């Protein structure tokens, strides 16, 4: 697969991951009961994480990075935090504003690392 296609799929995975998190936060914050299950948002989050991981590895191989530099390791750490953020969204929805700011900072940091590759 060419580099541009991988980047597009990677961005789609990013969108799915964070739309899933935002959807769960919205349902929990609105006080949804058992009638509105957040399973579709949880699936979107999981599929997004898988797409991010698979295309992230493929993109790093396309760049010729067989030994990951520090910026790539930090991006993997951000991926782990994004995966664990579902627990935050499900259990601490009363802090939805703070969680959304945290998620936005995760995306901002990952984008900065991908564009600048500082270290």
N, C-alpha and C positions, 0 to 999 in steps of 0.2 A: 504494500500500500504506500502511496506517496506521502510526503511530509505534510502537505496542505490538508489532505483528507484526514490524516491522523489528528491534526490540530483541530479541525472542525468537530470530529467525534469527541475529542478531549473537552472542547467547550460545551458540547451537548451534555456530556457527563457531568460537567460542573453545574450546568443549569438544572439538570435532574436532581443532583444531590441537594442543592440548596433550595430548590422549589419543594422538595420533599420535606426538608426541615421546616421551612416557612409554613407549609400546609399543616403540619402537625402542631406547630406553635399556634397557628390561627384557630384550629379546632379546639385545642386545649384551653386557650385563652378565652374563647367564646363560651366555654363551659359545655361542650358537646357531650352528650350522654352516649349510651351504648348504641343508639340509633345511627349515629354517624361515626363509623369506625375509621381510624386513620391508616388503615392497612394500605390503601393505594399510595399514600404519601411515603409510607415506610418502604414499599416496593420501589418507588421512584428513587428514594435515597440509596437503597442498596444497589440498584442497577446503575445509578450514576457513579457510585463509588467503584464498582467493577470496571466501568468504562474509563474512569479516571486512571485507575491503576494500570489496566492493560495498555491504554494508549500512551500513558506516561512512560512506561517501560519501553514501548516501541519507539517513541519520540527520542528518548535518551540513546537508544541504540542507533537511530538514524543520525544523531549528532556525533556518533563515534565515542560515546561515553561508556566504556566497559567497566571502569572503576569510577563509581559515582563521586563527583566533587561535593564539597560541603553544602552548596546551595541546593543540590538535588536531595541530599539527606534531610535538609530542613523542609523541603517540599513534601517528602514522605512523612515527616512528623506532622505537618499540617494536614496531610491526608488522614493520618490516624486521629487527629483532633476532630476533623470533620466527621469521621465515622463515629466517634464517641459523642458527638454533639446531639445525636438522636436521643440519647439518655437524658441530656439536659433539657431537650425540648419536651420530652414525655413527663419528666418528673418535676421540673421547675418552671412550668409555663407561667407562673405568676411573675417571673422576671423576664418576660418575653422581650421587652425593650432592650435590656442588657444582653440577652442572648443574641438578638439580631445584630447589635453592634459588634459583639464578639465574632459572629459569623462574617460580617462585612469586613472586619479587620483580617480574618483568615484569608478571604478572597483577595483583598488588597495586597497582603504580604506575599501570597503565592504568585500573583501577577507580577509584582515587582521583582521577585526572584527569577521568574521565567524570562522576563524582558532584559534585566540587567546582568544576570548571572554574576553577582558581585564577588563571590569567593568560591 
